[in-house]
Amino acid sequence: MRARYPLALAAALWVAAFGMDRGRDWIAATDLPSLTLATSTEVVDRGGILLRAYTVADGRWRMAVTPDAVDPRYIAMLVAYEDKRFWQHGGVDLRALGRAVAQAVWNGRVVSGGSTLTMQVARLLEESGTGAVAGKLRQMRVALALEQRLTKAQILQLYLHLAPFGGNLEGVRAASLAYFGKEPRRLTPAEAALLVAIPQSPEGRRPDRHPGRAVAARDRVLERALRDGLLTAEEARETRGEQVPQARLPVPMLAPHLADRAVRAAPSRPRHVLTLDAGVQRGLEGLARQAVADRGAQMQIAILVADHQSGEILASVGSAGFVADQRQGFVDMTMALRSPGSTLKPLVYGLAFDEGLAHPETLIDDKPVSFGTYAPQNFDKIYRGTLRVRDALQQSLNIPVVLLTDALGPAKVIAAMRRAGMAPALKGDEPGLAISLGGVGVTLTDMVQLYAAIARGGVALPLRFTGDGAEGQRLMSAVAAWQVADILSGLPPPAGAPENRLAYKTGTSYGYRDAWAIGFDGRYVAGVWMGRADGTPVPGAFGGDLAAPILFQVMGRVSRSLTPLPPPPPATLLVSNAQLPQPLRRFRSREAAFQVAADAPVLTFPPDGAEVERLEGQLLVKLRGGTAPFTLLADGVPVQTGLRQRETVLPMAGLGFVTLSVVDAEGRSNRVRFWLR
């Protein structure tokens, strides 16, 4: 068997000489394997940092790389060790082949190989063996053809993609990520030498399985590098004691749910650039794991963070772990339909401010009320009586927001949600009053997008993780948006959270199935959802206790200090209740507009619709109820002010129909219309 090697090498030398001198047409006719290599689809963050990659069709990791993205010292060591004349020869190094033949003839066995990097590329492209004579000759022909059709840089790039590194690792970039956890752009001398050594025996020199062999092979490369002047003696001494990696590291898998969505949207694209920040994403994935670690095997969490000025999503955590466990980690909970609990209330208040139905200082009643068969109650079943709208939102009371929803109309609330870019899922065909208490299906992405619109001054801009931003549309006025933000920023932070002006709202859905906390500062908006992916209850899970502390930690990891909220728009009415226009001082429901309150002023004489005779040019007027002093108006003109009695006589000059009105000190009124003769 050994005698065949010198003959084979001699034949190879002859064929090489023939090919280079007289067989160019024969070489040009070489049928080459495909030079277009499939590489792993990659998803990267805004700065090009790898978030996630996918194996090629046969399950190998083959990561796209160019020579300029690899440490120059690695390439120098590779060429010096494998093929010193790579940059000069035409694919087959006759000098190296001659030396190999002479050594083989002298020793009766192969002492050194004559294979060039180009020949190795030829072998790797065709996945052919190294020992058979026919195989070696074929490699030479393909190598010569490659040199005719490609540049040296292109051939080197093929090697950087195809070199085997054990297991399913193919190419220097996949190996660098798997063994060192970093891109090959900057390698230590020891790391570069190990990557040069492994492909000569990819399974036998795997550092995770055969560390001793890996160290010995690496040190031989380092010795050659020292001898060739690629390393100083001091560098060589420092590298000898460096440990080789004992295990393979997983290829990065940050934002796996969002990465899958990006790839599904454009499956033919080899590289997807997302708006995410890898550092923020990594930190929040760690925070998510910590948040559910001691809360049972089914507790799940989702986190979404965006720059509300641009609409760019900076981090998206779909679950505490991308695994098939009891938490159902493969489900992206940022996109799951859930009940929002009380987190929709700020939208209702903002719309009410815009409609002129209320102001933050408007008084509103929190007392038992019913709408047909629907009788909402507060979460704690306690009623606070009359209080400011500001306090009603901060205390997340149910009855005031239902009153506002009734005044607006549920359809208007749903339309506003859709203008915000949300896709609310209704239980029936028509929305009911319960939508403001969570009776509608939404996603965490929907809710963060809604709060981003409030934070942006009322303009809804779709959140995005790829591409350029779209035009937004106005959801509410800048004044209403600022008023909502101002109210939410007045909420005290949860226990242990930093004191700041974060505008936020919590929510708990019916049956303790969903715990929410969503908030924003002057630049970022974030949302946290916690619950069980299967929708079963989590007894005692309140948004304020469970999700709010996580929200404050999220904002702390996104930015070291919060960006202040903007000042109020110039048109904002910053006054007390007493200084408000009369209609805004107290909210009146639609029913109240057609009802007379029990203690409201009532004109008892003249009777409404009666025919009344004046006596000596005067009219007797009687009233009951109300709070003095009173103002009397005839046909809209004040005829008596400061009245404290409930009976008076008015001088009346004209005859015919008269509309007489009374307004008490609290702005309540009553009127009658009669015929005066």
C-alpha positions in Angstrom: 0.0 0.0 0.0 2.8 2.4 0.9 4.5 2.0 -2.4 1.5 3.4 -4.2 1.9 6.8 -2.5 5.1 7.9 -4.3 3.7 6.7 -7.6 0.5 8.6 -6.9 2.3 11.7 -6.0 4.6 11.4 -9.0 1.6 11.0 -11.3 0.0 13.9 -9.6 3.1 16.0 -10.2 3.0 15.1 -13.8 -0.6 15.9 -14.2 -0.1 19.2 -12.5 2.7 20.1 -14.8 0.7 19.1 -17.8 -2.2 21.1 -16.6 -0.3 24.2 -16.0 1.8 24.1 -19.2 -0.3 22.4 -21.9 -3.8 21.6 -20.7 -5.5 24.9 -20.2 -8.3 23.9 -22.4 -8.7 20.7 -20.6 -8.8 22.6 -17.3 -11.2 25.2 -18.6 -13.6 22.3 -19.5 -13.6 21.1 -15.9 -17.2 20.6 -14.6 -17.0 22.4 -11.3 -19.4 21.8 -8.4 -21.6 24.7 -7.4 -19.7 27.6 -6.0 -22.8 29.2 -4.5 -22.8 27.9 -0.9 -25.9 27.9 1.3 -25.2 29.7 4.5 -27.1 30.0 7.7 -29.9 32.6 7.7 -29.0 35.2 10.2 -31.0 37.7 12.2 -29.0 40.7 13.6 -29.7 43.7 15.7 -29.5 47.4 14.8 -25.7 47.3 15.1 -25.1 44.1 13.2 -24.7 41.9 16.4 -26.0 38.4 15.8 -29.3 37.7 17.5 -30.1 34.3 16.0 -29.0 32.0 13.2 -30.5 29.0 11.5 -28.7 25.8 10.3 -28.6 25.1 6.6 -30.8 22.4 5.1 -28.6 19.5 6.2 -28.4 20.7 9.8 -24.9 22.2 9.6 -23.8 25.5 11.0 -22.2 27.4 8.1 -22.1 31.1 8.7 -21.5 33.7 6.0 -18.1 35.4 6.4 -15.6 37.4 4.3 -11.8 37.4 4.7 -11.8 40.9 6.0 -14.2 39.9 8.8 -11.6 37.4 10.1 -8.6 38.2 12.3 -5.6 38.8 9.9 -3.4 36.8 12.2 -5.5 33.7 11.8 -5.3 34.0 8.0 -1.5 34.5 8.2 -1.1 31.4 10.4 -3.4 29.4 8.1 -1.4 30.2 5.0 2.0 29.7 6.8 0.9 26.3 8.1 -1.1 24.9 5.3 0.1 26.5 2.1 3.0 29.0 2.2 2.9 29.7 -1.5 -0.9 30.1 -1.6 -0.7 33.7 -3.0 1.8 32.7 -5.7 0.8 29.2 -7.1 -1.9 28.5 -9.6 -3.7 25.9 -7.6 -1.1 23.2 -7.4 2.2 23.9 -5.8 4.8 22.0 -7.9 7.6 22.8 -5.4 5.6 21.3 -2.5 4.6 18.3 -4.6 8.2 17.7 -5.6 9.3 17.8 -2.0 6.5 15.5 -0.9 7.4 13.0 -3.7 11.1 13.1 -2.8 10.3 12.5 0.9 7.9 9.7 0.1 10.4 7.9 -2.2 13.2 8.3 0.4 11.1 7.1 3.4 8.8 4.7 1.6 5.8 6.6 3.0 4.2 9.9 2.9 6.0 12.3 5.2 4.5 15.6 4.1 1.5 16.4 1.9 1.6 18.6 -1.1 -2.1 19.6 -0.9 -2.7 23.4 -1.3 -5.5 25.4 0.2 -7.1 25.5 -3.2 -7.0 21.7 -3.5 -8.5 21.4 0.0 -11.3 23.7 -1.2 -11.8 21.4 -4.2 -12.0 18.4 -1.9 -14.5 20.1 0.4 -16.7 21.4 -2.4 -17.0 17.8 -3.8 -16.8 16.2 -0.4 -14.3 13.7 -1.8 -11.6 11.7 0.1 -8.0 12.5 0.4 -6.2 9.2 -0.2 -7.3 7.7 -3.5 -5.1 8.5 -6.5 -8.1 9.3 -8.7 -9.5 11.5 -6.0 -6.2 13.4 -5.6 -6.0 13.9 -9.4 -9.5 15.2 -9.5 -8.8 17.7 -6.7 -5.8 19.0 -8.7 -7.9 19.5 -11.8 -10.7 21.2 -9.9 -8.1 23.3 -8.0 -6.5 24.5 -11.3 -10.0 25.3 -12.7 -10.9 27.3 -9.5 -7.7 29.4 -9.9 -8.7 30.2 -13.4 -12.3 31.3 -12.5 -11.9 32.8 -9.0 -9.6 35.3 -7.3 -7.4 34.2 -4.4 -9.7 36.1 -2.0 -12.7 34.2 -3.3 -10.9 30.8 -2.9 -9.9 31.8 0.6 -13.5 32.7 1.4 -14.7 29.3 0.2 -12.2 27.7 2.6 -13.4 30.0 5.5 -16.9 28.7 4.8 -16.2 25.0 4.2 -13.4 24.0 6.6 -14.7 21.3 9.0 -14.4 21.9 12.8 -16.1 18.8 14.2 -19.7 17.8 14.5 -22.0 20.0 12.4 -19.6 23.0 12.6 -18.5 24.2 9.2 -16.5 27.3 8.5 -14.3 29.5 10.8 -17.1 31.8 11.9 -19.4 29.0 13.1 -16.4 27.5 15.0 -15.4 30.8 16.6 -18.9 31.3 17.8 -19.3 27.8 19.1 -15.9 27.4 20.8 -15.2 31.0 21.9 -18.6 32.7 21.9 -17.4 35.5 19.7 -17.0 36.6 16.1 -13.7 35.7 14.5 -12.8 39.4 13.9 -10.6 39.5 16.9 -8.9 36.2 18.0 -6.1 35.7 20.5 -3.0 33.9 19.0 -4.0 30.7 20.8 -7.5 30.9 19.5 -6.3 31.5 15.9 -3.9 28.6 16.1 -6.5 26.2 17.4 -8.8 27.1 14.5 -5.9 26.5 12.1 -5.3 23.1 13.6 -8.7 21.5 14.0 -9.6 21.1 10.3 -6.7 18.7 9.7 -8.5 16.2 12.0 -11.9 17.8 12.8 -13.2 15.0 15.0 -9.9 13.9 16.6 -9.0 17.5 17.6 -12.3 18.7 18.8 -11.4 20.6 22.0 -14.8 19.7 23.7 -14.0 16.0 23.3 -10.3 15.6 22.9 -8.7 18.6 24.7 -5.3 17.0 24.9 -5.0 16.4 21.2 -6.4 19.9 20.5 -3.7 21.5 22.7 -0.9 19.5 21.1 -2.1 20.4 17.6 -2.5 24.1 18.5 1.0 24.3 20.0 2.5 22.9 16.8 0.8 25.7 14.9 2.1 28.2 17.4 5.6 26.9 17.1 5.4 27.3 13.3 4.1 30.8 13.7 7.0 31.7 16.0 9.5 30.3 13.6 7.9 32.2 10.7 7.9 35.4 12.6 4.2 35.7 13.1 4.5 35.6 16.9 7.1 37.2 19.2 8.7 34.9 21.8 6.8 36.7 24.5 3.5 36.1 22.8 4.4 32.5 22.3 5.1 32.0 26.0 1.9 33.7 27.0 -0.2 31.6 24.7 1.1 28.1 25.7 -0.7 28.0 28.9 -4.0 29.1 27.6 -6.8 26.6 28.1 -8.8 25.3 25.2 -12.6 25.5 25.4 -14.0 22.4 27.2 -17.5 22.6 25.7 -19.3 24.0 22.7 -21.3 27.1 23.3 -24.8 27.5 21.8 -25.1 29.7 18.7 -26.7 33.0 19.9 -30.5 32.8 20.2 -31.7 36.2 21.3 -35.3 37.3 20.5 -36.2 33.9 19.0 -39.9 34.6 18.6 -39.4 37.9 16.8 -36.6 36.3 14.7 -38.9 33.6 13.6 -41.5 36.2 12.6 -38.9 38.1 10.6 -37.8 35.0 8.8 -41.3 33.8 8.1 -42.1 37.2 6.5 -39.1 37.0 4.1 -37.9 33.4 4.0 -35.6 33.9 1.0 -33.6 36.8 2.7 -30.3 35.5 4.0 -29.8 38.4 6.5 -32.5 40.2 8.5 -31.6 43.4 10.3 -34.0 44.2 13.2 -34.4 47.4 15.2 -33.6 45.5 18.4 -30.7 46.3 20.7 -28.9 43.0 21.5 -27.6 44.3 24.9 -31.1 45.4 26.0 -32.6 42.2 24.6 -30.1 40.0 26.5 -30.6 41.8 29.7 -34.4 41.6 29.6 -34.4 37.9 28.7 -32.4 37.4 31.8 -34.8 39.5 33.8 -37.7 37.5 32.5 -36.2 34.2 33.6 -35.6 35.7 37.1 -39.1 37.1 37.3 -40.8 33.7 37.0 -38.1 31.5 38.6 -39.9 31.1 41.9 -43.5 31.5 40.8 -44.4 28.0 39.7 -43.8 25.9 36.7 -46.6 27.5 34.6 -46.1 31.2 35.2 -45.1 33.0 32.1 -44.0 36.6 31.2 -43.7 38.8 28.1 -41.9 42.1 27.8 -41.9 44.6 25.0 -39.8 47.8 24.8 -39.9 50.5 22.1 -38.7 54.0 21.3 -42.0 55.7 21.1 -40.6 58.6 19.1 -39.6 56.4 16.2 -41.8 53.4 16.7 -38.7 51.1 16.7 -38.9 48.0 19.0 -35.8 47.7 21.1 -36.5 44.4 22.8 -39.2 41.7 22.5 -39.3 38.9 25.0 -42.0 36.5 24.0 -41.5 34.1 27.0 -39.2 33.3 29.8 -37.5 30.6 27.7 -37.8 29.3 24.2 -38.4 25.8 25.3 -41.3 23.3 25.3 -42.0 23.3 29.0 -45.1 23.8 31.2 -44.8 27.5 30.5 -45.3 26.8 26.8 -42.2 28.8 26.0 -42.5 28.4 22.3 -45.7 30.6 22.3 -45.0 34.3 21.7 -47.0 36.0 24.4 -46.3 39.5 23.0 -48.8 38.4 20.2 -51.3 36.4 22.3 -54.8 37.7 22.7 -55.5 38.5 26.4 -57.9 40.6 28.4 -56.2 44.0 29.2 -58.0 44.5 32.5 -57.8 48.2 33.5 -55.0 49.1 31.1 -57.5 50.5 28.5 -58.8 53.1 30.9 -56.3 55.8 29.9 -57.6 55.7 26.4 -61.2 56.2 27.6 -60.2 59.2 29.7 -58.1 60.7 26.9 -61.1 60.5 24.5 -63.4 62.0 27.1 -61.0 64.9 27.6 -61.0 65.5 23.8 -64.8 65.4 23.6 -65.2 68.0 26.3 -66.9 65.5 28.6 -64.4 65.9 31.4 -61.2 67.5 32.6 -58.7 66.0 35.1 -60.3 68.3 37.8 -63.9 67.5 36.9 -65.9 65.9 39.6 -67.4 62.6 38.9 -69.5 60.2 41.0 -68.4 56.8 42.1 -71.6 55.2 43.3 -73.8 52.3 42.4 -75.1 52.6 38.8 -76.8 50.3 36.3 -77.3 50.2 32.6 -80.2 47.9 32.0 -79.0 44.5 33.3 -75.3 45.6 33.5 -74.3 46.9 36.9 -70.6 47.5 37.1 -68.7 47.4 40.4 -65.3 48.5 41.6 -62.7 45.8 42.0 -62.9 46.1 45.8 -66.7 46.7 45.8 -66.2 50.0 47.7 -67.6 53.3 46.5 -65.8 56.6 46.9 -68.6 59.0 46.3 -67.8 62.2 44.4 -64.1 62.7 43.5 -61.9 64.2 40.8 -61.5 62.5 37.5 -57.7 62.6 38.1 -58.2 60.5 41.3 -60.7 58.2 39.6 -58.1 57.2 37.0 -55.2 57.0 39.5 -57.3 54.7 41.7 -58.4 52.7 38.7 -62.1 52.9 39.7 -64.5 51.0 37.4 -67.7 53.0 37.7 -66.4 56.4 36.5 -64.7 54.9 33.4 -67.9 53.0 32.5 -69.9 56.3 32.9 -67.4 57.9 30.5 -67.5 55.0 28.1 -71.3 55.3 28.0 -71.1 59.0 27.3 -68.6 58.4 24.5 -70.2 55.3 23.1 -68.4 51.9 23.1 -68.1 52.0 19.3 -66.0 55.2 19.5 -63.6 53.5 21.9 -63.2 50.5 19.6 -62.7 52.9 16.6 -60.0 54.7 18.5 -58.2 51.4 19.3 -58.2 50.6 15.6 -56.8 54.1 14.8 -54.0 53.3 17.2 -53.1 50.3 15.1 -54.6 47.8 17.5 -56.7 44.8 16.4 -59.3 44.4 19.2 -61.1 41.0 19.3 -64.7 41.3 20.4 -66.8 38.6 22.0 -69.9 39.6 20.1 -70.8 41.7 17.0 -71.2 44.9 19.0 -68.9 46.3 21.7 -70.4 46.8 25.1 -69.6 49.0 28.1 -67.4 46.3 29.6 -64.7 46.9 27.0 -63.2 49.6 29.2 -62.8 47.1 32.0 -61.0 44.5 29.9 -63.9 42.9 28.0 -62.0 42.8 24.7 -59.1 40.7 23.4 -55.8 42.6 22.8 -52.1 41.7 22.6 -49.2 43.1 24.6 -47.9 44.6 21.3 -51.3 46.3 20.9 -51.2 47.8 24.3 -47.6 49.1 24.1 -48.5 50.7 20.7 -51.5 52.4 22.4 -49.4 53.8 25.2 -46.7 54.9 22.7 -49.3 57.0 21.0 -50.2 58.7 24.3 -46.5 59.2 25.0 -46.0 60.7 21.6 -48.6 63.5 22.1 -51.6 61.6 20.8 -50.2 60.5 17.4 -50.4 56.7 16.8 -47.3 55.4 15.0 -47.2 51.6 14.3 -44.4 49.8 16.2 -41.9 48.1 13.9 -39.0 45.7 14.2 -37.8 46.1 10.5 -37.8 48.7 7.8 -38.7 52.3 7.9 -41.4 53.9 9.9 -44.9 54.7 8.6 -46.9 57.8 8.9 -48.9 58.0 12.1 -52.5 59.3 12.6 -53.8 61.3 15.4 -55.6 59.4 18.2 -56.3 62.2 20.5 -55.2 65.8 20.9 -51.8 66.7 22.3 -53.6 68.3 25.3 -55.6 65.2 26.1 -52.5 63.0 25.7 -50.5 65.2 28.1 -53.3 65.2 30.6 -53.5 61.4 30.6 -49.7 61.2 30.9 -49.7 63.8 33.8 -52.2 61.8 35.7 -50.4 58.5 35.2 -47.1 60.0 36.2 -48.6 60.9 39.5 -49.0 57.3 40.6 -46.6 56.2 43.3 -44.0 53.7 42.2 -44.3 50.1 43.6 -42.4 49.2 46.8 -38.7 49.2 46.2 -38.8 50.9 42.8 -36.9 54.1 42.3 -38.8 57.4 42.8 -39.3 58.9 39.3 -41.9 60.4 37.0 -42.7 57.2 35.0 -46.2 57.4 33.7 -47.6 53.9 34.1 -50.8 51.9 34.5 -51.4 48.4 35.9 -54.2 46.1 35.2 -55.6 42.7 36.3 -58.0 40.8 34.2 -61.2 39.0 35.4 -60.3 35.9 37.3 -56.7 36.9 37.9 -55.7 35.5 34.5 -53.5 38.4 33.3 -51.3 40.9 35.2 -50.2 44.0 33.3 -48.0 47.0 33.7 -47.4 49.5 30.9 -45.5 52.8 31.1 -43.4 55.4 29.4 -41.0 58.3 30.0 -40.1 61.0 27.5 -38.5 58.5 25.1 -39.2 54.9 25.8 -42.4 52.8 26.3 -42.5 49.4 27.9 -45.1 46.7 28.7 -45.0 43.7 30.9 -47.6 40.9 30.9 -47.6 38.0 33.4 -49.9 35.0 33.6 -50.2 31.5 32.3 -50.1 30.9 28.6 -53.1 28.5 28.7 -55.2 31.3 30.3 -55.9 29.5 33.6 -56.2 31.8 36.7 -53.3 32.7 38.9 -54.9 33.4 42.2 -53.8 36.6 43.8 -51.9 37.8 40.7 -52.4 41.6 40.6 -50.8 43.8 38.0 -49.7 46.3 40.7 -47.9 43.6 42.8 -46.6 41.3 40.1 -46.0 43.2 36.9 -45.3 46.8 38.0 -42.0 46.1 39.8 -40.8 44.3 36.7 -41.8 47.3 34.6 -39.6 49.6 36.7 -36.7 47.2 36.4 -37.2 47.0 32.6 -37.1 50.8 32.3 -34.0 50.9 34.4 -32.2 48.4 32.1 -33.2 50.3 29.0 -31.8 53.6 30.2 -29.8 54.6 33.3 -32.0 57.6 33.8 -35.5 58.4 32.7 -36.1 61.0 30.1 -38.4 63.7 31.5 -42.0 63.9 30.2 -42.6 66.9 28.0 -44.2 70.1 29.4 -47.9 70.8 28.8 -49.0 72.1 25.4 -49.8 75.8 25.4 -53.5 75.2 25.1 -53.7 73.1 28.3 -56.1 74.4 30.9 -54.2 74.2 34.2 -56.8 75.3 36.7 -58.7 74.0 39.8 -62.2 72.7 39.7 -63.6 76.0 40.8 -61.9 77.8 37.9 -63.3 75.4 35.2 -66.0 76.5 32.9 -69.4 75.6 34.4 -70.1 72.5 32.2 -66.7 70.9 33.1 -67.0 71.3 36.9 -69.1 68.2 37.3 -69.6 65.2 34.9 -73.2 64.4 34.0 -74.0 61.1 32.4 -76.3 60.9 29.4 -79.2 59.9 31.6 -78.5 62.7 34.0 -78.8 65.2 31.2 -82.5 64.3 30.9 -83.2 63.9 34.6 -83.7 66.4 37.4 -81.6 65.6 40.4 -83.6 65.2 43.6 -82.0 68.3 45.2 -81.9 70.4 41.9 -83.8 73.7 41.7 -87.4 73.3 40.3 -89.7 76.1 39.2 -93.1 75.2 40.7 -94.9 78.4 39.5 -95.6 79.3 36.8 -96.4 75.7 35.7 -94.8 74.5 32.5 -97.2 75.0 29.6 -99.7 77.0 31.6 -101.4 80.2 30.7 -100.6 82.8 33.4 -102.0 86.3 34.0 -99.8 89.0 35.3 -101.0 91.3 38.1 -100.1 94.9 37.8 -97.3 94.1 35.4 -95.7 91.6 37.8 -95.4 87.8 37.8 -95.3 85.6 40.9 -92.4 83.0 40.8 -92.0 80.1 43.1 -89.3 77.5 43.3 -88.0 74.7 45.5 -84.8 72.7 46.0 -81.4 73.9 44.8 -78.7 75.9 46.5 -79.0 79.6 47.0 -78.2 82.1 45.6 -80.3 81.8 42.5 -80.4 83.5 39.1 -83.6 84.0 37.2 -83.6 84.5 33.4 -86.5 85.4 31.1 -85.9 84.3 27.5 -82.2 84.0 28.4 -81.8 87.5 29.9 -81.0 87.7 33.6 -83.9 89.4 35.4 -82.9 88.8 39.0 -79.6 87.6 40.6 -78.4 86.8 44.1 -81.9 85.6 45.0 -81.9 83.7 48.3 -85.7 83.3 48.8 -87.7 80.7 47.0 -90.5 83.1 46.2 -90.3 86.4 44.4 -92.2 88.8 42.1 -90.7 89.7 38.7 -91.7 92.8 36.7 -92.8 91.5 33.2 -93.3 94.1 30.5 -94.1 91.9 27.5 -96.9 89.4 26.7 -96.9 86.0 24.9 -94.7 83.0 25.3 -92.0 83.3 27.9 -89.2 80.9 28.8 -88.2 81.3 32.5 -85.1 79.6 33.8 -83.5 79.3 37.2 -79.8 78.5 37.9 -78.6 77.7 41.4 -75.2 78.2 43.0 -73.9 74.8 41.8 -74.8 75.4 38.2 -77.9 73.2 38.2 -80.9 74.6 36.3 -84.6 74.2 35.5 -86.9 76.0 33.1 -90.5 76.3 32.2 -92.3 77.7 29.2 -95.7 79.4 29.6 -98.1 81.9 28.0 -98.2 85.3 29.7 -101.4 87.4 29.3 
